[in-house]
């Protein structure tokens, strides 16, 4: 059976342009490997599907962050239009 770490590296490399050898246990997917918020969501879903698990808490927190970010961007756009 394939090592879990290798499977995780493969999943990450599907969404982030990086070689598996560049990923270490200390790597931060967002800041060290350059994953976007969208990449993180896709990686989380791919991990859930691969290992048949659900990580509702992390996805919920990420969802709330993305909603707040979208609201902030919409507010800035609205202010720009009214100026």
C-alpha contacts under 8 A as a table, 3 or more apart, distances in Angstrom:
res1	aa1	res2	aa2	distance
2	X	6	X	6.96
2	X	7	X	6.91
3	X	6	X	5.30
3	X	7	X	6.43
4	X	7	X	5.03
4	X	8	X	6.19
5	X	8	X	5.10
5	X	9	X	6.16
6	X	9	X	5.02
6	X	10	X	6.20
6	X	20	X	7.95
7	X	10	X	5.10
7	X	11	X	6.29
8	X	11	X	5.08
8	X	12	X	6.19
8	X	47	X	7.45
9	X	12	X	5.13
9	X	13	X	6.08
9	X	20	X	5.53
9	X	23	X	6.93
10	X	13	X	5.10
10	X	14	X	6.34
10	X	20	X	6.72
11	X	14	X	5.24
11	X	15	X	7.14
11	X	43	X	6.54
11	X	46	X	6.86
11	X	47	X	7.30
12	X	15	X	5.58
12	X	16	X	6.00
12	X	43	X	6.21
13	X	16	X	5.02
13	X	17	X	6.16
13	X	18	X	5.82
13	X	19	X	6.57
13	X	20	X	6.52
14	X	17	X	7.58
15	X	35	X	7.59
15	X	39	X	5.77
15	X	42	X	7.41
15	X	43	X	6.99
16	X	33	X	7.17
16	X	34	X	7.01
16	X	35	X	5.79
16	X	39	X	7.11
18	X	22	X	6.81
18	X	33	X	7.18
19	X	22	X	5.52
19	X	23	X	7.35
20	X	23	X	5.53
21	X	24	X	7.65
23	X	27	X	6.03
23	X	33	X	7.70
24	X	27	X	5.16
27	X	32	X	5.80
27	X	33	X	7.02
28	X	31	X	5.49
28	X	32	X	5.02
28	X	33	X	6.52
29	X	32	X	5.87
29	X	33	X	4.96
29	X	34	X	6.57
29	X	35	X	5.87
29	X	40	X	7.88
30	X	33	X	5.89
30	X	34	X	5.20
30	X	35	X	4.62
30	X	36	X	6.48
30	X	37	X	7.79
30	X	40	X	7.53
31	X	34	X	5.41
31	X	35	X	7.18
35	X	38	X	7.87
35	X	39	X	5.47
35	X	40	X	6.37
36	X	39	X	4.93
36	X	40	X	6.26
37	X	40	X	5.05
37	X	41	X	6.39
37	X	66	X	7.94
38	X	41	X	5.19
38	X	42	X	6.31
39	X	42	X	5.08
39	X	43	X	6.01
40	X	43	X	5.03
40	X	44	X	6.08
41	X	44	X	5.12
41	X	45	X	6.25
41	X	59	X	7.34
41	X	62	X	7.77
42	X	45	X	5.14
42	X	46	X	6.07
43	X	46	X	5.05
43	X	47	X	6.13
44	X	47	X	5.18
44	X	48	X	6.20
44	X	55	X	7.90
44	X	59	X	7.62
45	X	48	X	5.02
45	X	49	X	6.16
46	X	49	X	5.11
46	X	50	X	6.02
47	X	50	X	5.08
47	X	51	X	5.99
47	X	52	X	7.85
47	X	53	X	7.74
48	X	51	X	5.50
48	X	52	X	5.30
48	X	53	X	4.73
48	X	54	X	5.50
48	X	55	X	7.17
49	X	52	X	5.07
49	X	53	X	6.93
55	X	58	X	5.81
55	X	59	X	6.38
56	X	59	X	5.18
56	X	60	X	5.79
57	X	60	X	5.09
57	X	61	X	6.16
58	X	61	X	5.17
58	X	62	X	6.07
59	X	62	X	5.01
59	X	63	X	5.91
60	X	63	X	4.97
60	X	64	X	6.23
61	X	64	X	5.16
61	X	65	X	6.28
62	X	65	X	5.10
62	X	66	X	6.20
63	X	66	X	5.15
63	X	67	X	6.18
64	X	67	X	5.07
64	X	68	X	6.18
65	X	68	X	5.18
65	X	69	X	6.15
66	X	69	X	5.01
66	X	70	X	6.10
67	X	70	X	5.08
67	X	71	X	6.14
68	X	71	X	5.06
68	X	72	X	6.18
69	X	72	X	5.12
69	X	73	X	6.25
70	X	73	X	5.11
70	X	74	X	6.14
71	X	74	X	5.09
71	X	75	X	6.13
72	X	75	X	5.12
72	X	76	X	6.27
73	X	76	X	5.15
73	X	77	X	6.17
74	X	77	X	5.01
74	X	78	X	6.10
75	X	78	X	5.05
75	X	79	X	6.22
76	X	79	X	5.12
76	X	80	X	6.22
77	X	80	X	5.09
77	X	81	X	6.32
78	X	81	X	5.14
78	X	82	X	6.40
79	X	82	X	5.23
79	X	83	X	6.37
80	X	83	X	5.40
